[in-house]
């Protein structure tokens, strides 16, 4: 069945000329890679963020996410994927200068957990903005529990040049760009199950992740493999499943991606909407207004970042400006893909061929016809995603397409056929064969599920007779050995040392510049914009 729409064919035709193909050279990328610092016994490190890495509040490239031990590497924007990955590698090489006996955890699902005390919340200093970041994380703990916040992933930031949107919409404007990015996001949701099949890499987890919540293990149908490992035989990404994530609040949210105004209104509404279960937690510890903050507010969302989705339309906000305000006033600048597992077999968590496929996939989502998405389709899209993360490799698995069942394998191969023209155009623009070759590699995974990262992970555990923790420790140690063996040049080492030192100085300036109490700062932030 040929699922190419006429509009898609027409848009592909625009890029047959070399001048228009060259527009695609302006595609830009950035990667955010999360990874837990772990001890030699496969536990989360309780040590503070290494001082020589700089300050996590102000360092542009090395920060922390939920936990003090959850490092986040953020690359600058590059047009070439190879340059993006090179910078990411250098961040790893620099970090390992100061890791001591610790390792960076190779997988998305966490190592051995021993209750909430084994998961230290990230600290950002005593400045108002630093305290706000920590209190936000306290709120995540009280709302969702700490274990969920130890799960790590890859975020892939992607933007298309202004000329691309001008060509598609016959206009160069903020409206055209935002319209195009929201169309891309809707198509991403429609087809993101394919990414979970191809790149999902978390079919197993340590039993310690659940603590005493045995009912969750039973409800999810998880099966034991050895003493500590639990898994689902056909799962691709337990990380992206509902496993253990009791979040009735966000499951009720229907954030609209049909237009910029609707999206911003939905998010802003959730931030200001009271939510009784969070009111029951309380804003502060104990009676009165002097106790420790438990969360930033008692509403449905504390801030925009709390809303979890597999893709986000984004714009870099100015200091003190809310992301929704920046979006409303200036439109979308790029999209952030958030559903990617860390590939444990890759030292950087992502390979160059996989990144090239993401470019193909995202250009396809931008060029393909994208009708607005209503409730019934949202439910269908959500169902396809959930089916794939829980049992995507099950032989004969069907998804729903426009209300009719279709085999995952059949639909996936059709999508790759449709993407072939994009891969060729990108190869022509870049004078390479990288895009068509990665497309064939993904096609092979659809033909043979054993080639997927999730299948390879389970197969390695069975073949080597090791559990999840043992395999992740082995892979983590192997990656560390590679980073130690190929260190930075003296010039690059000095460059990263200078940035680390500057971040510490910048944090001191921010901390000494506060002119109001934290209570006043938080109140002003919540009512502003």
ROLUM-803072 format. One record per residue (C-alpha): chain; residue number from 1; x, y, z. Coordinates in steps of 0.1 Angstrom, whole numbers. Layout:
<rs>
[r A NUM [X Y Z]];
...
</rs>
This chain:
<rs>
[r A 1 [0 0 0]];
[r A 2 [14 34 -10]];
[r A 3 [8 59 19]];
[r A 4 [25 88 2]];
[r A 5 [1 118 2]];
[r A 6 [0 141 -27]];
[r A 7 [11 170 -5]];
[r A 8 [41 150 6]];
[r A 9 [51 142 -30]];
[r A 10 [48 178 -40]];
[r A 11 [70 189 -10]];
[r A 12 [96 163 -19]];
[r A 13 [96 177 -54]];
[r A 14 [107 211 -40]];
[r A 15 [140 196 -30]];
[r A 16 [150 181 -64]];
[r A 17 [169 212 -72]];
[r A 18 [204 215 -58]];
[r A 19 [197 250 -44]];
[r A 20 [168 238 -24]];
[r A 21 [186 206 -13]];
[r A 22 [214 228 1]];
[r A 23 [188 243 25]];
[r A 24 [190 210 44]];
[r A 25 [226 217 52]];
[r A 26 [213 242 76]];
[r A 27 [197 215 98]];
[r A 28 [211 219 134]];
[r A 29 [215 194 162]];
[r A 30 [222 193 199]];
[r A 31 [222 164 223]];
[r A 32 [215 162 260]];
[r A 33 [227 129 275]];
[r A 34 [219 119 311]];
[r A 35 [239 94 331]];
[r A 36 [241 84 367]];
[r A 37 [274 84 386]];
[r A 38 [276 50 402]];
[r A 39 [299 33 427]];
[r A 40 [317 0 421]];
[r A 41 [289 -19 437]];
[r A 42 [263 -6 412]];
[r A 43 [247 20 435]];
[r A 44 [240 56 429]];
[r A 45 [268 78 442]];
[r A 46 [261 98 473]];
[r A 47 [291 121 467]];
[r A 48 [285 157 457]];
[r A 49 [288 168 421]];
[r A 50 [326 170 414]];
[r A 51 [337 205 420]];
[r A 52 [363 204 392]];
[r A 53 [335 199 367]];
[r A 54 [322 234 375]];
[r A 55 [289 245 390]];
[r A 56 [258 227 377]];
[r A 57 [237 259 379]];
[r A 58 [259 279 355]];
[r A 59 [280 255 335]];
[r A 60 [267 256 299]];
[r A 61 [276 219 291]];
[r A 62 [278 199 323]];
[r A 63 [250 200 347]];
[r A 64 [227 177 367]];
[r A 65 [191 166 363]];
[r A 66 [170 153 391]];
[r A 67 [197 138 413]];
[r A 68 [230 152 425]];
[r A 69 [244 120 408]];
[r A 70 [225 123 376]];
[r A 71 [249 141 352]];
[r A 72 [235 158 321]];
[r A 73 [259 166 292]];
[r A 74 [246 193 269]];
[r A 75 [263 200 236]];
[r A 76 [262 233 218]];
[r A 77 [243 234 185]];
[r A 78 [261 220 154]];
[r A 79 [250 216 118]];
[r A 80 [270 183 114]];
[r A 81 [260 153 135]];
[r A 82 [297 143 137]];
[r A 83 [306 176 153]];
[r A 84 [278 172 179]];
[r A 85 [290 137 188]];
[r A 86 [326 148 189]];
[r A 87 [318 175 215]];
[r A 88 [297 151 235]];
[r A 89 [326 127 236]];
[r A 90 [349 154 248]];
[r A 91 [325 162 276]];
[r A 92 [327 126 287]];
[r A 93 [365 125 284]];
[r A 94 [368 157 306]];
[r A 95 [344 143 332]];
[r A 96 [363 111 336]];
[r A 97 [393 131 347]];
[r A 98 [375 136 380]];
[r A 99 [354 104 384]];
[r A 100 [378 85 407]];
[r A 101 [364 50 412]];
[r A 102 [329 60 400]];
[r A 103 [315 50 366]];
[r A 104 [288 65 344]];
[r A 105 [258 41 342]];
[r A 106 [254 27 307]];
[r A 107 [216 22 307]];
[r A 108 [184 41 311]];
[r A 109 [169 21 340]];
[r A 110 [188 28 372]];
[r A 111 [212 7 392]];
[r A 112 [206 -9 426]];
[r A 113 [183 13 447]];
[r A 114 [180 12 485]];
[r A 115 [151 35 492]];
[r A 116 [148 73 489]];
[r A 117 [179 80 510]];
[r A 118 [200 64 482]];
[r A 119 [188 90 458]];
[r A 120 [202 125 466]];
[r A 121 [183 154 452]];
[r A 122 [204 178 431]];
[r A 123 [217 210 448]];
[r A 124 [223 243 430]];
[r A 125 [235 266 458]];
[r A 126 [216 292 479]];
[r A 127 [207 317 452]];
[r A 128 [170 322 445]];
[r A 129 [172 305 411]];
[r A 130 [193 277 425]];
[r A 131 [169 271 454]];
[r A 132 [140 271 429]];
[r A 133 [156 243 409]];
[r A 134 [161 222 440]];
[r A 135 [125 228 454]];
[r A 136 [111 219 420]];
[r A 137 [129 185 424]];
[r A 138 [116 181 459]];
[r A 139 [81 186 444]];
[r A 140 [88 158 418]];
[r A 141 [97 135 447]];
[r A 142 [65 142 467]];
[r A 143 [43 139 436]];
[r A 144 [58 109 418]];
[r A 145 [84 93 441]];
[r A 146 [122 93 437]];
[r A 147 [128 61 418]];
[r A 148 [111 74 387]];
[r A 149 [134 104 387]];
[r A 150 [165 82 384]];
[r A 151 [156 70 349]];
[r A 152 [179 85 323]];
[r A 153 [176 92 286]];
[r A 154 [188 110 255]];
[r A 155 [172 143 243]];
[r A 156 [178 151 207]];
[r A 157 [174 188 198]];
[r A 158 [166 195 161]];
[r A 159 [159 226 141]];
[r A 160 [153 233 104]];
[r A 161 [165 265 88]];
[r A 162 [142 294 81]];
[r A 163 [145 289 44]];
[r A 164 [129 254 48]];
[r A 165 [98 268 63]];
[r A 166 [96 296 38]];
[r A 167 [98 271 10]];
[r A 168 [70 249 25]];
[r A 169 [47 278 35]];
[r A 170 [57 304 9]];
[r A 171 [64 328 37]];
[r A 172 [93 336 61]];
[r A 173 [77 344 94]];
[r A 174 [74 333 130]];
[r A 175 [39 320 122]];
[r A 176 [51 299 93]];
[r A 177 [79 284 114]];
[r A 178 [57 276 144]];
[r A 179 [29 262 122]];
[r A 180 [55 239 106]];
[r A 181 [70 227 139]];
[r A 182 [36 219 154]];
[r A 183 [28 199 122]];
[r A 184 [61 181 127]];
[r A 185 [52 174 164]];
[r A 186 [18 159 155]];
[r A 187 [33 136 129]];
[r A 188 [61 127 154]];
[r A 189 [34 115 178]];
[r A 190 [17 95 151]];
[r A 191 [49 76 141]];
[r A 192 [70 77 173]];
[r A 193 [62 41 180]];
[r A 194 [86 33 152]];
[r A 195 [115 50 172]];
[r A 196 [106 29 202]];
[r A 197 [108 -3 182]];
[r A 198 [141 6 165]];
[r A 199 [159 23 194]];
[r A 200 [142 11 226]];
[r A 201 [169 -3 249]];
[r A 202 [153 -9 283]];
[r A 203 [134 -42 283]];
[r A 204 [148 -51 318]];
[r A 205 [152 -35 352]];
[r A 206 [165 -43 387]];
[r A 207 [139 -55 411]];
[r A 208 [152 -29 436]];
[r A 209 [135 -2 414]];
[r A 210 [101 -13 428]];
[r A 211 [111 -15 464]];
[r A 212 [82 -31 482]];
[r A 213 [57 -24 454]];
[r A 214 [52 -61 444]];
[r A 215 [17 -53 431]];
[r A 216 [33 -32 403]];
[r A 217 [55 -62 393]];
[r A 218 [24 -84 391]];
[r A 219 [3 -58 372]];
[r A 220 [29 -53 345]];
[r A 221 [35 -91 341]];
[r A 222 [72 -87 347]];
[r A 223 [92 -120 346]];
[r A 224 [122 -129 367]];
[r A 225 [156 -136 352]];
[r A 226 [179 -146 380]];
[r A 227 [177 -131 415]];
[r A 228 [175 -94 407]];
[r A 229 [164 -89 371]];
[r A 230 [129 -84 359]];
[r A 231 [119 -81 322]];
[r A 232 [92 -84 296]];
[r A 233 [101 -108 268]];
[r A 234 [89 -85 240]];
[r A 235 [93 -50 256]];
[r A 236 [114 -24 239]];
[r A 237 [114 4 264]];
[r A 238 [102 0 300]];
[r A 239 [115 35 305]];
[r A 240 [87 49 283]];
[r A 241 [60 27 297]];
[r A 242 [35 35 325]];
[r A 243 [53 10 347]];
[r A 244 [52 22 383]];
[r A 245 [44 58 372]];
[r A 246 [13 66 391]];
[r A 247 [4 99 375]];
[r A 248 [-33 104 373]];
[r A 249 [-28 141 370]];
[r A 250 [-8 141 338]];
[r A 251 [-27 113 323]];
[r A 252 [-58 135 324]];
[r A 253 [-39 163 306]];
[r A 254 [-47 167 269]];
[r A 255 [-21 192 258]];
[r A 256 [-30 204 224]];
[r A 257 [-4 204 196]];
[r A 258 [-28 218 169]];
[r A 259 [-15 254 172]];
[r A 260 [10 275 192]];
[r A 261 [-18 295 210]];
[r A 262 [-37 263 220]];
[r A 263 [-5 246 232]];
[r A 264 [6 276 253]];
[r A 265 [-29 281 268]];
[r A 266 [-31 244 278]];
[r A 267 [3 245 295]];
[r A 268 [-3 278 312]];
[r A 269 [-37 266 324]];
[r A 270 [-22 235 340]];
[r A 271 [4 256 358]];
[r A 272 [-23 277 374]];
[r A 273 [-49 250 380]];
[r A 274 [-53 238 416]];
[r A 275 [-50 200 421]];
[r A 276 [-64 186 454]];
[r A 277 [-39 157 457]];
[r A 278 [-10 181 455]];
[r A 279 [-28 206 478]];
[r A 280 [-29 176 503]];
[r A 281 [9 174 502]];
[r A 282 [11 210 512]];
[r A 283 [33 238 499]];
[r A 284 [56 238 530]];
[r A 285 [65 215 558]];
[r A 286 [46 220 589]];
[r A 287 [21 248 598]];
[r A 288 [26 284 588]];
[r A 289 [48 300 562]];
[r A 290 [83 293 576]];
[r A 291 [87 256 570]];
[r A 292 [108 240 543]];
[r A 293 [92 241 508]];
[r A 294 [78 208 496]];
[r A 295 [70 219 461]];
[r A 296 [69 252 441]];
[r A 297 [31 252 441]];
[r A 298 [1 229 446]];
[r A 299 [-12 231 411]];
[r A 300 [-14 205 383]];
[r A 301 [21 214 371]];
[r A 302 [48 233 391]];
[r A 303 [64 246 359]];
[r A 304 [63 237 322]];
[r A 305 [92 212 325]];
[r A 306 [70 190 347]];
[r A 307 [48 181 317]];
[r A 308 [63 150 302]];
[r A 309 [59 143 265]];
[r A 310 [79 125 239]];
[r A 311 [85 157 220]];
[r A 312 [84 194 229]];
[r A 313 [83 225 208]];
[r A 314 [108 249 224]];
[r A 315 [124 283 224]];
[r A 316 [154 294 245]];
[r A 317 [140 318 271]];
[r A 318 [157 348 284]];
[r A 319 [169 349 321]];
[r A 320 [138 350 343]];
[r A 321 [114 345 314]];
[r A 322 [90 316 315]];
[r A 323 [92 291 285]];
[r A 324 [55 295 277]];
[r A 325 [60 333 275]];
[r A 326 [90 330 252]];
[r A 327 [70 306 230]];
[r A 328 [39 328 228]];
[r A 329 [59 359 220]];
[r A 330 [85 346 196]];
[r A 331 [73 312 184]];
[r A 332 [90 278 182]];
[r A 333 [128 277 177]];
[r A 334 [134 240 177]];
[r A 335 [120 207 189]];
[r A 336 [133 184 216]];
[r A 337 [129 147 211]];
[r A 338 [126 131 246]];
[r A 339 [116 95 241]];
[r A 340 [151 80 233]];
[r A 341 [166 54 256]];
[r A 342 [203 54 262]];
[r A 343 [218 27 241]];
[r A 344 [239 7 266]];
[r A 345 [261 -7 238]];
[r A 346 [272 29 228]];
[r A 347 [297 48 249]];
[r A 348 [279 81 242]];
[r A 349 [245 65 245]];
[r A 350 [237 71 209]];
[r A 351 [254 62 176]];
[r A 352 [261 84 146]];
[r A 353 [240 62 123]];
[r A 354 [210 64 147]];
[r A 355 [214 102 148]];
[r A 356 [213 103 110]];
[r A 357 [181 82 110]];
[r A 358 [166 107 135]];
[r A 359 [172 135 109]];
[r A 360 [155 114 82]];
[r A 361 [126 107 105]];
[r A 362 [121 144 116]];
[r A 363 [124 158 81]];
[r A 364 [97 132 71]];
[r A 365 [75 144 99]];
[r A 366 [80 180 87]];
[r A 367 [72 172 50]];
[r A 368 [43 147 55]];
[r A 369 [8 160 56]];
[r A 370 [-3 167 91]];
[r A 371 [-40 172 99]];
[r A 372 [-49 185 133]];
[r A 373 [-53 159 160]];
[r A 374 [-85 153 179]];
[r A 375 [-94 132 209]];
[r A 376 [-100 98 191]];
[r A 377 [-67 100 172]];
[r A 378 [-49 110 204]];
[r A 379 [-61 79 221]];
[r A 380 [-51 58 190]];
[r A 381 [-17 73 189]];
[r A 382 [-12 68 227]];
[r A 383 [-23 32 224]];
[r A 384 [2 24 196]];
[r A 385 [30 39 216]];
[r A 386 [21 19 247]];
[r A 387 [18 -13 228]];
[r A 388 [52 -9 212]];
[r A 389 [71 -1 244]];
[r A 390 [55 -30 262]];
[r A 391 [55 -57 235]];
[r A 392 [69 -42 203]];
[r A 393 [89 -73 193]];
[r A 394 [60 -97 197]];
[r A 395 [55 -116 164]];
[r A 396 [23 -105 147]];
[r A 397 [18 -74 169]];
[r A 398 [-8 -51 153]];
[r A 399 [-12 -14 158]];
[r A 400 [-42 8 149]];
[r A 401 [-41 31 118]];
[r A 402 [-72 52 112]];
[r A 403 [-93 28 132]];
[r A 404 [-80 -4 114]];
[r A 405 [-54 -29 126]];
[r A 406 [-21 -31 107]];
[r A 407 [9 -52 115]];
[r A 408 [37 -32 131]];
[r A 409 [62 -47 108]];
[r A 410 [42 -39 77]];
[r A 411 [35 -3 87]];
[r A 412 [71 2 97]];
[r A 413 [85 -10 64]];
[r A 414 [60 12 45]];
[r A 415 [72 42 65]];
[r A 416 [108 34 57]];
[r A 417 [99 31 20]];
[r A 418 [84 66 22]];
[r A 419 [115 79 38]];
[r A 420 [138 66 11]];
[r A 421 [135 97 -10]];
[r A 422 [144 119 20]];
[r A 423 [175 98 27]];
[r A 424 [186 102 -9]];
[r A 425 [181 140 -8]];
[r A 426 [200 143 24]];
[r A 427 [228 122 10]];
[r A 428 [230 143 -21]];
[r A 429 [230 175 0]];
[r A 430 [258 162 22]];
[r A 431 [277 143 -5]];
[r A 432 [275 111 15]];
[r A 433 [259 77 17]];
[r A 434 [253 79 55]];
[r A 435 [215 85 53]];
[r A 436 [206 57 29]];
[r A 437 [229 32 48]];
[r A 438 [213 39 81]];
[r A 439 [178 36 65]];
[r A 440 [188 0 54]];
[r A 441 [201 -7 89]];
[r A 442 [167 2 104]];
[r A 443 [149 -18 77]];
[r A 444 [169 -49 88]];
[r A 445 [157 -44 124]];
[r A 446 [121 -45 111]];
[r A 447 [127 -77 92]];
[r A 448 [146 -93 121]];
[r A 449 [136 -81 156]];
[r A 450 [167 -98 171]];
[r A 451 [188 -69 157]];
[r A 452 [170 -43 179]];
[r A 453 [189 -30 210]];
[r A 454 [162 -44 233]];
[r A 455 [165 -79 219]];
[r A 456 [203 -77 219]];
[r A 457 [202 -67 256]];
[r A 458 [181 -97 266]];
[r A 459 [201 -120 244]];
[r A 460 [234 -109 259]];
[r A 461 [221 -115 294]];
[r A 462 [210 -150 285]];
[r A 463 [241 -159 266]];
[r A 464 [265 -145 292]];
[r A 465 [243 -157 321]];
[r A 466 [244 -124 338]];
[r A 467 [217 -102 352]];
[r A 468 [208 -66 344]];
[r A 469 [230 -50 370]];
[r A 470 [260 -72 361]];
[r A 471 [257 -64 323]];
[r A 472 [253 -27 329]];
[r A 473 [283 -26 352]];
[r A 474 [304 -45 326]];
[r A 475 [293 -21 298]];
[r A 476 [299 9 320]];
[r A 477 [334 -2 328]];
[r A 478 [341 -9 292]];
[r A 479 [330 26 282]];
[r A 480 [351 42 309]];
[r A 481 [382 23 298]];
[r A 482 [377 37 263]];
[r A 483 [373 73 276]];
[r A 484 [405 69 297]];
[r A 485 [424 55 268]];
[r A 486 [415 83 245]];
[r A 487 [419 114 266]];
[r A 488 [416 151 256]];
[r A 489 [445 171 241]];
[r A 490 [461 196 265]];
[r A 491 [444 224 245]];
[r A 492 [409 209 250]];
[r A 493 [415 200 286]];
[r A 494 [425 236 293]];
[r A 495 [394 248 274]];
[r A 496 [370 228 296]];
[r A 497 [389 237 328]];
[r A 498 [385 274 319]];
[r A 499 [347 269 314]];
[r A 500 [344 250 347]];
[r A 501 [362 278 366]];
[r A 502 [341 305 350]];
[r A 503 [309 287 359]];
[r A 504 [319 287 396]];
[r A 505 [326 324 394]];
[r A 506 [293 330 376]];
[r A 507 [274 312 404]];
[r A 508 [290 333 430]];
[r A 509 [279 365 412]];
[r A 510 [243 352 409]];
[r A 511 [242 343 445]];
[r A 512 [255 377 457]];
[r A 513 [231 395 433]];
[r A 514 [198 385 449]];
[r A 515 [178 415 461]];
[r A 516 [148 397 476]];
[r A 517 [140 367 498]];
[r A 518 [133 334 482]];
[r A 519 [96 337 492]];
[r A 520 [94 370 474]];
[r A 521 [113 356 444]];
[r A 522 [91 326 441]];
[r A 523 [59 346 444]];
[r A 524 [71 370 417]];
[r A 525 [80 342 394]];
[r A 526 [47 325 397]];
[r A 527 [26 355 389]];
[r A 528 [49 370 362]];
[r A 529 [44 366 325]];
</rs>
